[in-house]
Amino acid sequence: MQDLELFHFHLERAIYILNFKDQKLAECWVTQLHSSMGLQYTESFLTAAVLELSLTNLDTFHWVLDNLSGWKPYANLLAEVTRFVLKKLIQKGFIPSQDFSFDAEGKILLHESTKAIVMENTSESDRLLIEKVVVTPAQVLSLATK
């Protein structure tokens, strides 16, 4: 039980620190935890923190994934979400390079109708994560005109 309490403590602390949206503060804190708690433990509660933020604080959730996606736990999480989407597309009969492709940032480029199929029967947290790895032509066009 003590391990669970410690994990919960670090999870709450991660959410507290991430809510400041200060990359240097977060990096210092994570570096200290890596040395005292170990990399795997730190990655576990950082992943749990972003999943919790997807339910409790969307602004911080988006900030974390937009600004800290280079951190190993978040890069791994986004890679897993990408694999999940690709698997779902292939299971639904979509063909790579024909029905979907990748943009320069490695996001999955697909049409709105295809995206709607991918989003079917997904939780709100999963939807938010999928939005971070999927892009539609309309989104690409809106980014190009900014």
Backbone as a ProteinNet text record, in pm:
[ID]
protein_1_A
[PRIMARY]
MQDLELFHFHLERAIYILNFKDQKLAECWVTQLHSSMGLQYTESFLTAAVLELSLTNLDTFHWVLDNLSGWKPYANLLAEVTRFVLKKLIQKGFIPSQDFSFDAEGKILLHESTKAIVMENTSESDRLLIEKVVVTPAQVLSLATK
[TERTIARY]
82.5	0	86.3	202.9	291.1	336.3	364.7	405.5	294.5	170.9	57.2	39.2	55.8	45.4	154.9	276.4	387.1	361	311.5	280.1	172.7	69.2	-38.6	15.4	104.1	166.2	241.2	323.1	399	307.9	200.2	103.6	41.1	-1.6	-59	44.2	167.7	274.6	302.3	300.8	323.2	215.6	92.4	-18.6	-5	30.1	49.6	157.5	270.6	383.1	351.9	291.3	258.2	157.4	71.3	-27.3	37.2	162.1	232.7	270.5	274.1	311.3	447	539.4	676	769.4	820.2	900.1	1026.4	1093.7	1217.2	1189	1081.9	1044.3	1014.9	936.7	903.1	1027.9	1117.4	1239.6	1328.1	1342.4	1423	1364.1	1234.4	1167.8	1181.6	1161.1	1170.7	1313.9	1411.7	1551.8	1582.7	1534.4	1555.7	1488.5	1368.2	1297.6	1362.7	1414.1	1484.7	1597.3	1672.7	1787.2	1745.5	1635.8	1595.7	1500.3	1413.7	1310.8	1334.3	1412.8	1437.6	1351.8	1403.6	1340.6	1203.8	1193.2	1066.3	954	984.6	884.4	837.9	934.1	902.1	816.1	852	774	631.7	615.6	481.9	389.8	437.2	344.7	330.9	429.3	411.3	305.5	304	200.2	63.9	58.2	-67.3	-113.4	-18.7	-54.5	-120.3	-66.4	-126.2	-263.8	-280.2	-412.9	-512.6	-469	-554.5	-588.8	-490.7	-515.6	-614.5	-619.4	-715.9	-859	-875.3	-1008.4	-1036.4	-930.3	-950.6	-908.2	-811.9	-761.7	-711.5	-801.3	-767.2	-659.6	-659	-559.7	-418.3	-398.7	-267.3	-237.3	-336.1	-317.9	-258.4	-321	-271.1	-132.5	-109.6	21.4	130.3	102.5	202	236.5	136.4	164.9	219.3	188.6	243.1	385.5	418.6	548.5	645.6	594.9	681	676.4	632.2	619.8	755.6	864.1	997.2	1039.8	970.6	1001.4	965.8	1048.7	1031	891.6	836.3	704.6	595.6	604.2	501.6	525.2	650.7	681.4	634.7	657.8	612.5	460.7	393.6	247.8	191.7	245.7	199.1	231.6	344.9	379	279.6	240.5	140.6	5.3	-33.2	-159.5	-152.9	-39.5	-22.4	-36.4	28.3	15.9	-128.9	-198.7	-338.4	-423.1	-402.9	-480.1	-447.6	-320.6	-281.9	-343.6	-339.9	-399.4	-549.9	-615.5	-759.4	-790.5	-710	-730.4	-716.5	-613	-588.5	-698.3	-741.7	-850.5	-980.5	-999.9	-1121.2	-1107.9	-992.8	-975	-912.7	-865.6	-800	-658.6	-613.4	-485.5	-386.1	-266.2	-163.9	-126.4	-97.2	-59.8	-176.1	-283.8	-402.3	-510	-542	-647.3	-592.9	-466.9	-403.8	-253.4	-190.6	-45.5	4.7	125.4	183.9	226.3	217	266.1	413.4	471.7	614.1	649	552.2	575.3	548.9	510.9	483.4	340.8	255.6	114.8	44.9	-60.7	-136.6	-230.1	-216.4	-297.9	-412.4	-535.7	-651.9	-770	-866.8	-985.4	-1078.6	-1164.2	-1259.4	-1344.9	-1391.7	-1477.3	-1401	-1275	-1191.9	-1166.2	-1141.1	-1119.8	-1243.5	-1360.3	-1484.8	-1494.5	-1450.2	-1452.2	-1354.1	-1237.4	-1137.7	-1189.2	-1261.6	-1310.2	-1431.9	-1492.6	-1610	-1575.7	-1665.4	-1655.2	-1525.1	-1477.6	-1359	-1396.6	-1324.5	-1349.3	-1301.5	-1341.7	-1300.8	-1149.3	-1088.4	-942.6	-873.5	-923.6	-865.3	-883.4	-997.9	-1022.4	-919.4	-893.3	-797.1	-657	-619.7	-488.4	-481.4	-587.3	-590	-577.3	-641.2	-631.5	-486.7	-401.8	-261.4	-177.6	-227.8	-148.4	-212.3	-332.3	-406.5	-424.5	-416.4	-441.1	-522	-613	-695.3	-648.4	-683.3	-644.9	-692.6	-811	-861.9	-771.5	-722.9	-632.3	-499.6	-449.5	-324.5	-342.4	-454	-481	-491.7	-558.9	-572.3	-437.8	-349.4	-216.3	-132.4	-151.3	-73.4	-114.6	-238.9	-286.1	-264.2	-214.1	-189.1	-60.3
-120.3	0	125.8	116.2	231.5	276.1	180.9	214.1	287.8	243.2	307.2	450.6	470.6	605	696	644.3	722.2	757.8	660.3	685.7	794.2	783.7	882.9	1021.4	1026	1152.6	1213.9	1133	1184.5	1220.5	1147.9	1180.7	1318.1	1340.7	1471.7	1582.6	1555.4	1655.2	1683.7	1581.2	1601.1	1691.5	1665.4	1746.7	1889.6	1906.6	2039.9	2116.3	2053.3	2119.7	2144.8	2049.1	2067.7	2181.1	2202.5	2310.7	2449.6	2461.5	2589.4	2619.7	2517.3	2530.5	2599.3	2556.5	2608.6	2492.1	2491	2378.6	2359	2466.3	2454.4	2398.2	2444.9	2393.1	2243.2	2204	2062.8	1979.1	2029.1	1954.9	1937	2040.8	2030.7	1927	1933.1	1839.9	1695.9	1674	1539.3	1487.4	1572.8	1531.3	1484.3	1558.1	1519.9	1386.1	1366.9	1240.7	1123.3	1146.1	1039	985.3	1076.8	1033.7	966.5	1008.3	949.3	830.8	831.1	726.3	629.3	671.7	586	627.3	597.2	639.2	574.9	445	374.9	425.4	445.5	495.8	635.3	721.3	857.6	858.3	776.6	769.1	721.7	629.4	576.9	685.6	763.8	863.3	984.7	1014.3	1122.3	1084.9	958.9	912.3	917.3	871.2	877.1	1021.3	1112.9	1254.7	1311	1281.9	1337.4	1275.5	1149.7	1087.5	1150.2	1178	1246.3	1387.3	1457.2	1592	1591.6	1483.6	1476.6	1476.2	1438.9	1436.8	1560.2	1623.7	1728.9	1868.7	1879.5	2011.6	2007.2	2033.7	2023.1	2121.4	2239.8	2339.4	2287.9	2234.8	2180.1	2054.3	1970.4	1850.5	1888.4	1985.7	2028.3	2091.6	2170.9	2232.9	2126.2	2025.1	1918.8	1850.6	1807.5	1734.2	1823.8	1952.2	2044.5	2088.2	2092.4	2145	2041	1927.5	1826.4	1694	1696.2	1571.7	1508.1	1582.8	1525.8	1441.4	1455.9	1373.9	1229.8	1139	997.7	943	967.3	908.9	961.2	1088.5	1144.9	1105.7	1097	1048.6	904.3	823.4	683.1	674.2	757.6	757.8	793	897.6	937.5	831.3	763.2	653.8	538.6	509.3	403.4	441.7	566.5	613.3	604.8	641.1	631.1	486.4	393.9	250.7	203.8	250	213.9	260.6	386.1	441.6	365.4	338.6	264.8	125.2	58.4	-75.1	-68.6	30.8	46.8	75.3	160.4	190.9	65.6	-11.2	-133	-235.8	-250	-342.9	-304	-174.6	-126.4	-133.4	-180.5	-199.2	-82.1	17.9	131.2	91.6	146.5	108.5	224.4	194.8	298.7	356.2	483.5	559.5	581	508.7	529.1	602.3	550.8	609.3	699.5	681.8	766.5	766.9	872.3	885.3	962.1	1013.3	1087.5	1225.6	1323.6	1457.3	1466.8	1581.8	1602.1	1583.9	1601.8	1586	1444	1354	1216.1	1191.6	1292.6	1273.6	1199.4	1128	1053	1149.3	1156.3	1244.3	1161.5	1201.6	1129.9	1223.9	1179.8	1261.4	1262.3	1363.5	1377.4	1251.8	1195.2	1076.3	958.2	945.7	839.1	865.3	989.8	1027	994.5	1020	989.5	841	757.7	612.3	575	636	608.4	650.2	759.1	812.2	737.6	652.4	578.1	497.1	499	417.6	439.1	562.3	591.1	682	666.4	750.3	892.1	983.2	1122.9	1137.4	1066.9	1071.6	1021	908.5	854.3	950.8	1015.4	1113.8	1226.7	1276.1	1384.5	1341.3	1220	1169.4	1145.4	1091.4	1068.4	1200.7	1305.6	1438.5	1487.2	1439.1	1481	1409.8	1298.9	1223.5	1219.1	1277.1	1273.9	1416.4	1434	1563.8	1541.6	1633.6	1626.5	1733.1	1719.1	1822.5	1962.9	1972.1	2103.3	2163.5	2080.9	2130.2	2173.4	2099.3	2135.6	2268.7	2285.4	2409.1	2527.5	2508.3	2618.8	2656.1	2559.3	2589.2	2662.4	2628	2690	2835.4	2869	3005.8	3097.5	3045.6	3130.3	3205.5
0	0	0	63	71.4	-68.4	-157.1	-293.6	-367.5	-349	-413.1	-361.7	-233.5	-176.3	-230.3	-243.3	-297.4	-443.7	-519.7	-659.9	-670.7	-590.3	-591.5	-553.2	-455.6	-416.3	-534.6	-603.5	-717.3	-834.3	-851.5	-955.3	-928.6	-806.4	-770.4	-786.9	-747.7	-761	-908.2	-991.9	-1135.7	-1193.6	-1160.5	-1210.9	-1161.5	-1033.9	-976.6	-1052.6	-1073.9	-1141.5	-1288.2	-1356.2	-1497.8	-1517	-1420.3	-1430.1	-1432.8	-1389.5	-1400.9	-1546	-1628.5	-1770.4	-1785.1	-1703.7	-1704.6	-1736.6	-1857.6	-1904.3	-1819.8	-1783.7	-1705.1	-1565.2	-1502.7	-1371.6	-1381.1	-1480	-1497.2	-1524.3	-1608.7	-1640.3	-1516.7	-1436.7	-1313.8	-1218.7	-1202.1	-1110.9	-1160.9	-1289.3	-1345.5	-1336.9	-1361.5	-1350.5	-1208.7	-1110.8	-971.7	-941.3	-992.7	-968.4	-1040	-1160.2	-1230.7	-1143.6	-1083.7	-1004	-873.1	-814.2	-686.3	-699.2	-801.6	-811.8	-929.2	-1025	-1140.4	-1259.2	-1376.3	-1501.2	-1522.6	-1503.1	-1530.1	-1439.8	-1312.1	-1218.6	-1260.3	-1293.5	-1333.6	-1459.4	-1556.2	-1679.6	-1652.2	-1559.4	-1528.4	-1474.1	-1377.8	-1323	-1413.2	-1498.7	-1595.8	-1699	-1739.7	-1832	-1763.4	-1640.1	-1564.9	-1548.4	-1530	-1512.2	-1637.3	-1754.5	-1876.8	-1901.2	-1867.3	-1881.9	-1784.6	-1664.3	-1566.4	-1614.1	-1668.7	-1720.1	-1835.3	-1912.9	-2023	-1970.6	-1845.4	-1783.4	-1698.3	-1647.1	-1548	-1591.6	-1684.3	-1721.5	-1866.3	-1958.9	-2101.4	-2144	-2085	-2121.4	-2091	-1971.7	-1935.1	-2014.2	-2037.7	-2120.5	-2255.9	-2323	-2454.3	-2443	-2339.4	-2321.7	-2307.6	-2224.8	-2202.9	-2334.5	-2409.6	-2532.5	-2643.1	-2639.3	-2739	-2705.4	-2577.5	-2536.2	-2481.1	-2438.8	-2378.2	-2453.9	-2578.5	-2654.6	-2683.3	-2662.9	-2678.4	-2558.9	-2447.4	-2330.3	-2361.2	-2319.4	-2352.7	-2318.9	-2198.5	-2170.8	-2264.2	-2301.2	-2389	-2533.8	-2573.1	-2708.1	-2722.5	-2619.1	-2621	-2625.6	-2547.1	-2544.8	-2682.3	-2745	-2878.2	-2982.5	-2967.3	-3058.8	-3044.4	-2921.5	-2898.2	-2958.9	-2943.1	-3000.5	-3153	-3210.2	-3355.7	-3400.9	-3330	-3364.9	-3354	-3249.4	-3230.4	-3349.3	-3391.4	-3503.4	-3632	-3655.8	-3777.1	-3778.8	-3665.6	-3655.8	-3684.2	-3628.1	-3648.4	-3795.5	-3859.4	-4001.4	-4087.1	-4061.5	-4140.2	-4114.9	-3989.5	-3958.1	-4028.2	-4048.2	-4115.7	-4268.7	-4317.6	-4461.2	-4535	-4462.9	-4528.2	-4569.5	-4680.9	-4739.1	-4724.4	-4666.1	-4654.1	-4790.9	-4794.9	-4915	-5010.8	-4990.8	-5073.5	-4994	-4876.5	-4792.9	-4682.3	-4648.4	-4546.7	-4569.3	-4517.3	-4528.5	-4407	-4416.1	-4304.7	-4350.8	-4259.8	-4293.1	-4253.2	-4270.8	-4242.9	-4095.5	-4006.4	-3862.5	-3814.2	-3905.8	-3868.5	-3822.8	-3837	-3802.4	-3916.2	-3881.5	-3980.3	-4052.2	-4183.7	-4266.8	-4324.7	-4290.6	-4342.9	-4359.5	-4439.3	-4467.1	-4347	-4340.7	-4229.5	-4212.3	-4322.5	-4312.9	-4253.2	-4288.5	-4232.5	-4084.8	-4051.9	-3912.6	-3828.9	-3883.5	-3812	-3780.2	-3873.9	-3851.5	-3741.1	-3741.9	-3638.2	-3501.5	-3496	-3369.1	-3313.5	-3396.1	-3349.7	-3224.8	-3129	-3008	-2930.9	-2925.2	-2845.3	-2729.2	-2620.2	-2502.6	-2529.9	-2445	-2461.3	-2449.2	-2354.7	-2340.3	-2466.1	-2519.4	-2642.4	-2758.5	-2766.1	-2872.5	-2867.2	-2746.1	-2729.6	-2772.4	-2738.5	-2777.7	-2928.7	-2985.4	-3130.3	-3204.5	-3153.7	-3216.4	-3223.8	-3133.6	-3132.8	-3238.8	-3295.1	-3393.8	-3531.4	-3545.6	-3672.1	-3722.8	-3853.2	-3913.8	-4041.9	-4068.7	-4190.6	-4288.9	-4416.7	-4514	-4474.7	-4415.4	-4372.5	-4265.5	-4174.6	-4070.2	-4130.6	-4228.3	-4294.1	-4365.8	-4434.9	-4507	-4410.4	-4298.5	-4202.5	-4141.5	-4122.2	-4070.8	-4174.5	-4301.7	-4409.5	-4432.1	-4400.6	-4426.6	-4306.2	-4197.6	-4077.5	-4092.2
[MASK]
++++++++++++++++++++++++++++++++++++++++++++++++++++++++++++++++++++++++++++++++++++++++++++++++++++++++++++++++++++++++++++++++++++++++++++++++++

